């Protein structure tokens, strides 16, 4: 099999926000919102400064060891966990919720990015060690988002069977009908059908919760690379965050701090996260509800649960696992428990991390290098041949379909259907007539302008008719362009935001991850295109 790797700038794709493209371009409007540049120099600076910040490594390794207990994994994962006891070991982390069947392709691309970055850093700094980490957002309760995935053109939805609270804690017992339906559509045949079916079955039917199932699935897919999975829904990990939890409940410092930084960011960009007076949820069994302070009591919304100050202090000290950080505090918690030097996230994650820098400074928590995960577009052999037949460059395929068709017709048409020259010539003539009319009577200016406008409008109408006629002549090429766009940009969206890894694994097995990983350049800050040119 042959593969070609190419990259285009994120700005050329048209799919990324101004904040993201400005960040990658080094726009000074964003300088005060991050600490390190997302490149080799920024990483090196972060490594040098990270050692000055404390991480409870013993507590971290204790929690990870317990989470992997009873689950066979690779020797590389075990070694990476134990290495975290060493002060010269650091983590490179990405975070994502436990989406059913991993959700969308960008889930696996995030993970491959941290794996590749950790590997490159290990090569560059042999006296230090870097561990790739997947921080599983198991405490999220948005089942409407997390319970949805697609396989080719089929959408699968699981509503949680009436369960509430954290998705990671939800029982997998009701998933069998969805899995049976998926397997019936997947095959057989399929080169890796049996392998994939057995993997999914063991993950979701062999484990009691979504969190445990996701942990198993991700480990089986990426354990060979040494990826360490951490589930923050853990009393041991949260015990190290108790001072921040209590401070948040009693003094609401994060609200004022993040609100101020958000106002500054909003001068030029759209913000992603909105702080509340208390940025914590109460988490217990089927409950994940916001905590609000009403008078001298702390109330768990939509429940009968309420605490006095002394009671809520005791609750935090006794059961820290019942307090779940929301988006405002989640990154702070992550960087408290992990010796991170870099955090890799999507565009929205980059945006909300930019709202948090001053919060990290307030609590004296290390603020890591914030990096945009590398986006990936996979082009299969049939699509590759079509692109080559059309003579399209990689940066061209990101154009909107109509713009791409018009550009292609302009480039390849044997007829000149543009009226630009004629329009310019007529404009010169009209200007001369306007000058002559004004000389006769200045009040004729409006009439002369109206004539010019009508003529130019009619020229555009004529050009449109000629373009449609030329488009009809080139109908085969137009259909090919439409077919290619529909295939690689399903639903007019990026492939990675629509498709799931299952359809690729079914064809390539775990080689799919190896191929993508090979092409990833974690510090290039460009969009990766992987073109499978031949079997």
Secondary structure, DSSP 4 states (H G I P E B T S, - for coil): -EEEEEEE-HHHHS-S-HHHHHHHHT-GGGGGG-SS-SSHHHHHHHHHHHTTS---HHHHHHHHHHHHTTS---HHHHHHHHHTTSTTEEEEEEEE---GGGSSHHHHHHHHHHHHHHHHHHHH-TTSEEEEEEEE-TT---HHHHTEEEETTEEEE---TT--S-GGGSB-GGGHHHHHHHHHHH-S--TTHHHHHHHHHHHHHSSSBHHHHHHHHHHHHHGGGTPEEEES--HHHHHTTHHHHHHHHHH-HHHHHHHHHHHHHTTTS-------SS-EEEEETTEEEEEEEETTEEEETTSS-EE-HHHHHHHHHH-GGGEEE-HHHHHHHHHHHS-EEEEEE-HHHHHHHTTSHHHHHHHT----EEEEPPPEEEE-HHHHHHHHHHT--TTGGGS-HHHHHHHHHHHH-SS----HHHHHHHHHHHHHHHHHHHHH-GGGHHHHHHHHHHHHHHHHHHHHHHHHHHHHHTHHHHHHHHHHHHHHSGGGS-GGGT--THHHHHHHTTHHHHHHHHH--TTT-SEEEEEEEE-
